[in-house]
């Protein structure tokens, strides 16, 4: 059951990233770009979680997952601080 939940979280992150980036292409609001890039990184982090908990059980990918999450939040942080519109 946990494998299904991990996979659904990854799919939800990919769907959010897709919808945000598609909306950015249509509207050109920069905050949508930064949010979309953040969700791409979070989707990668969730994909690493799925691999860590289901496929590569003998290896610990927690450091890579946390690094991916940190890198994912940097574009959103940049967009919230430095964008003026």
N, CA, C and O of each residue as an XYZ file, in Angstrom:
340
protein
N       0.815     -1.189      0.000
C       0.000      0.000      0.000
C       0.866      1.264      0.000
O       0.508      2.265     -0.621
N       2.003      1.215      0.695
C       2.882      2.378      0.756
C       3.459      2.698     -0.620
O       3.661      3.867     -0.949
N       3.724      1.676     -1.421
C       4.277      1.899     -2.758
C       3.302      2.695     -3.617
O       3.712      3.558     -4.392
N       2.020      2.405     -3.477
C       1.000      3.119     -4.249
C       0.938      4.583     -3.820
O       0.809      5.472     -4.662
N       1.029      4.834     -2.537
C       0.976      6.206     -2.033
C       2.189      6.993     -2.496
O       2.052      8.146     -2.904
N       3.376      6.395     -2.442
C       4.578      7.074     -2.932
C       4.446      7.407     -4.416
O       4.799      8.506     -4.843
N       3.944      6.465     -5.192
C       3.783      6.682     -6.630
C       2.746      7.772     -6.906
O       2.938      8.590     -7.806
N       1.662      7.791     -6.151
C       0.650      8.835     -6.337
C       1.188     10.219     -5.969
O       0.829     11.208     -6.608
N       2.030     10.299     -4.963
C       2.645     11.580     -4.607
C       3.550     12.071     -5.733
O       3.548     13.258     -6.059
N       4.314     11.176     -6.318
C       5.187     11.555     -7.434
C       4.365     11.997     -8.633
O       4.695     12.996     -9.273
N       3.304     11.272     -8.947
C       2.452     11.652    -10.074
C       1.759     12.993     -9.833
O       1.599     13.786    -10.761
N       1.360     13.240     -8.621
C       0.729     14.525     -8.295
C       1.715     15.679     -8.464
O       1.353     16.741     -8.969
N       2.947     15.472     -8.045
C       3.960     16.517     -8.213
C       4.235     16.792     -9.686
O       4.356     17.947    -10.095
N       4.334     15.726    -10.486
C       4.527     15.907    -11.927
C       3.332     16.633    -12.551
O       3.510     17.494    -13.412
N       2.129     16.293    -12.123
C       0.939     16.950    -12.664
C       0.917     18.434    -12.295
O       0.584     19.273    -13.132
N       1.265     18.762    -11.064
C       1.306     20.164    -10.652
C       2.357     20.934    -11.441
O       2.117     22.062    -11.870
N       3.519     20.323    -11.631
C       4.573     20.980    -12.407
C       4.109     21.220    -13.838
O       4.330     22.299    -14.389
N       3.475     20.232    -14.437
C       2.987     20.373    -15.805
C       1.953     21.489    -15.914
O       2.023     22.314    -16.825
N       1.004     21.516    -14.997
C      -0.050     22.530    -15.045
C       0.493     23.933    -14.797
O       0.064     24.888    -15.445
N       1.431     24.063    -13.866
C       2.001     25.382    -13.595
C       2.816     25.887    -14.778
O       2.710     27.057    -15.148
N       3.624     25.025    -15.373
C       4.441     25.453    -16.508
C       3.591     25.721    -17.742
O       3.899     26.625    -18.519
N       2.540     24.958    -17.929
C       1.639     25.207    -19.048
C       0.925     26.540    -18.864
O       0.720     27.275    -19.830
N       0.551     26.848    -17.641
C      -0.096     28.128    -17.359
C       0.889     29.277    -17.551
O       0.504     30.357    -17.999
N       2.157     29.048    -17.213
C       3.165     30.092    -17.426
C       3.328     30.401    -18.912
O       3.479     31.563    -19.291
N       3.297     29.381    -19.744
C       3.435     29.596    -21.184
C       2.289     30.463    -21.703
O       2.497     31.296    -22.585
N       1.106     30.280    -21.175
C      -0.040     31.064    -21.625
C      -0.108     32.462    -21.037
O      -0.504     33.397    -21.732
N       0.267     32.629    -19.780
C       0.080     33.909    -19.090
C       1.342     34.736    -18.917
O       1.264     35.958    -18.795
N       2.494     34.097    -18.905
C       3.796     34.762    -18.712
C       3.947     35.430    -17.349
O       4.688     36.405    -17.220
N       3.255     34.920    -16.331
C       3.496     35.389    -14.967
C       4.708     34.639    -14.433
O       4.727     33.408    -14.407
N       5.724     35.394    -14.007
C       6.987     34.782    -13.619
C       6.856     33.886    -12.384
O       7.600     32.914    -12.249
N       5.933     34.195    -11.493
C       5.769     33.365    -10.307
C       5.307     31.953    -10.679
O       5.637     30.990     -9.987
N       4.547     31.831    -11.764
C       4.159     30.502    -12.245
C       5.371     29.715    -12.706
O       5.432     28.501    -12.512
N       6.336     30.392    -13.317
C       7.566     29.724    -13.743
C       8.340     29.202    -12.549
O       8.762     28.045    -12.530
N       8.527     30.057    -11.551
C       9.303     29.644    -10.375
C       8.589     28.527     -9.617
O       9.237     27.607     -9.117
N       7.279     28.599     -9.530
C       6.520     27.543     -8.863
C       6.582     26.239     -9.653
O       6.700     25.158     -9.075
N       6.501     26.347    -10.971
C       6.595     25.154    -11.811
C       7.947     24.482    -11.700
O       8.034     23.256    -11.627
N       9.011     25.287    -11.688
C      10.349     24.712    -11.527
C      10.520     24.066    -10.156
O      11.182     23.037    -10.020
N       9.919     24.676     -9.153
C       9.959     24.092     -7.813
C       9.276     22.726     -7.809
O       9.794     21.776     -7.221
N       8.131     22.623     -8.453
C       7.418     21.355     -8.469
C       8.124     20.306     -9.325
O       7.988     19.110     -9.069
N       8.871     20.736    -10.332
C       9.680     19.773    -11.088
C      10.712     19.150    -10.153
O      10.907     17.934    -10.155
N      11.366     19.981     -9.362
C      12.337     19.464     -8.398
C      11.705     18.599     -7.330
O      12.274     17.583     -6.933
N      10.535     18.993     -6.862
C       9.843     18.171     -5.863
C       9.383     16.844     -6.455
O       9.351     15.830     -5.757
N       9.031     16.846     -7.728
C       8.661     15.602     -8.397
C       9.871     14.678     -8.508
O       9.751     13.465     -8.339
N      11.031     15.257     -8.791
C      12.254     14.450     -8.832
C      12.557     13.883     -7.450
O      12.961     12.728     -7.316
N      12.357     14.704     -6.430
C      12.556     14.222     -5.061
C      11.593     13.079     -4.729
O      11.984     12.097     -4.097
N      10.341     13.209     -5.154
C       9.372     12.142     -4.920
C       9.704     10.890     -5.722
O       9.478      9.774     -5.253
N      10.235     11.065     -6.919
C      10.663      9.923     -7.709
C      11.824      9.197     -7.026
O      11.883      7.967     -7.023
N      12.733      9.963     -6.457
C      13.814      9.344     -5.690
C      13.280      8.618     -4.462
O      13.820      7.584     -4.070
N      12.233      9.145     -3.859
C      11.599      8.471     -2.726
C      11.012      7.133     -3.150
O      11.161      6.133     -2.449
N      10.349      7.118     -4.293
C       9.783      5.864     -4.803
C      10.889      4.848     -5.054
O      10.765      3.678     -4.691
N      11.972      5.305     -5.677
C      13.096      4.397     -5.934
C      13.731      3.927     -4.640
O      14.107      2.761     -4.516
N      13.851      4.827     -3.676
C      14.482      4.489     -2.405
C      13.679      3.459     -1.624
O      14.245      2.532     -1.045
N      12.382      3.619     -1.609
C      11.546      2.747     -0.775
C      11.084      1.474     -1.471
O      10.701      0.516     -0.800
N      11.111      1.441     -2.797
C      10.581      0.264     -3.486
C      11.640     -0.516     -4.242
O      11.712     -1.736     -4.093
N      12.457      0.132     -5.038
C      13.377     -0.574     -5.922
C      14.754     -0.765     -5.302
O      15.261     -1.885     -5.243
N      15.353      0.314     -4.843
C      16.714      0.266     -4.302
C      16.681      0.224     -2.779
O      17.146      1.151     -2.115
N      16.139     -0.835     -2.241
C      15.945     -0.935     -0.798
C      17.280     -1.055     -0.070
O      17.406     -0.599      1.067
N      18.267     -1.657     -0.705
C      19.545     -1.874     -0.035
C      20.402     -0.611      0.027
O      21.375     -0.566      0.781
N      20.057      0.412     -0.753
C      20.822      1.658     -0.751
C      20.005      2.770     -0.102
O      18.776      2.780     -0.171
N      20.706      3.698      0.524
C      20.045      4.825      1.176
C      20.155      6.058      0.283
O      21.252      6.574      0.069
N      19.039      6.523     -0.229
C      19.014      7.692     -1.098
C      18.506      8.938     -0.381
O      18.143      9.919     -1.030
N      18.475      8.911      0.933
C      17.892     10.033      1.670
C      18.684     11.320      1.469
O      18.091     12.398      1.428
N      19.995     11.238      1.344
C      20.800     12.434      1.112
C      20.462     13.054     -0.241
O      20.337     14.274     -0.353
N      20.314     12.222     -1.261
C      19.973     12.726     -2.590
C      18.552     13.292     -2.621
O      18.288     14.281     -3.305
N      17.647     12.664     -1.881
C      16.279     13.174     -1.813
C      16.241     14.552     -1.169
O      15.566     15.455     -1.662
N      16.968     14.712     -0.061
C      17.002     16.007      0.622
C      17.699     17.066     -0.219
O      17.290     18.227     -0.217
N      18.743     16.680     -0.934
C      19.429     17.627     -1.812
C      18.516     18.055     -2.963
O      18.496     19.227     -3.340
N      17.771     17.117     -3.512
C      16.827     17.450     -4.585
C      15.732     18.383     -4.069
O      15.312     19.293     -4.783
N      15.274     18.171     -2.863
C      14.259     19.055     -2.283
C      14.806     20.460     -2.043
O      14.116     21.453     -2.273
N      16.040     20.532     -1.583
C      16.667     21.835     -1.360
C      16.816     22.589     -2.672
O      16.481     23.771     -2.755
N      17.314     21.915     -3.690
C      17.488     22.551     -4.995
C      16.134     22.926     -5.579
O      16.024     23.927     -6.287
N      15.105     22.142     -5.296
C      13.772     22.432     -5.811
C      13.198     23.715     -5.219
O      12.487     24.451     -5.904
N      13.495     23.981     -3.980
C      12.931     25.160     -3.330
C      13.668     26.447     -3.676
O      13.128     27.533     -3.468
N      14.878     26.351     -4.193
C      15.650     27.552     -4.501
C      15.010     28.435     -5.570
O      14.987     29.651     -5.384
N      14.481     27.897     -6.693
C      13.833     28.797     -7.661
C      12.612     29.519     -7.086
O      12.387     30.693     -7.380
N      11.837     28.827     -6.281
C      10.666     29.467     -5.680
C      11.095     30.548     -4.694
O      10.493     31.621     -4.647
N      12.108     30.276     -3.925
C      12.628     31.278     -2.991
C      13.148     32.494     -3.746
O      12.896     33.629     -3.342
N      13.863     32.266     -4.829
C      14.347     33.372     -5.659
C      13.173     34.189     -6.202
O      13.176     35.419     -6.146
N      12.179     33.487     -6.723
C      11.030     34.179     -7.293
C      10.253     34.984     -6.270
O       9.764     36.070     -6.579
N      10.134     34.470     -5.065
C       9.399     35.195     -4.025
C      10.162     36.402     -3.506
O       9.556     37.396     -3.106
N      11.481     36.323     -3.511
C      12.272     37.431     -2.966
C      12.561     38.501     -4.012
O      12.389     39.690     -3.742
N      12.993     38.098     -5.193
C      13.527     39.062     -6.149
C      12.546     39.527     -7.227
O      12.773     40.566     -7.848
N      11.489     38.801     -7.459
C      10.512     39.245     -8.465
C       9.628     40.324     -7.869
O       9.127     40.176     -6.754
N       9.436     41.403     -8.604
C       8.650     42.517     -8.071
C       7.238     42.566     -8.604
O       6.435     43.366     -8.123
N       6.902     41.738     -9.583
C       5.531     41.728    -10.100
C       4.856     40.452     -9.738
O       3.692     40.249    -10.082
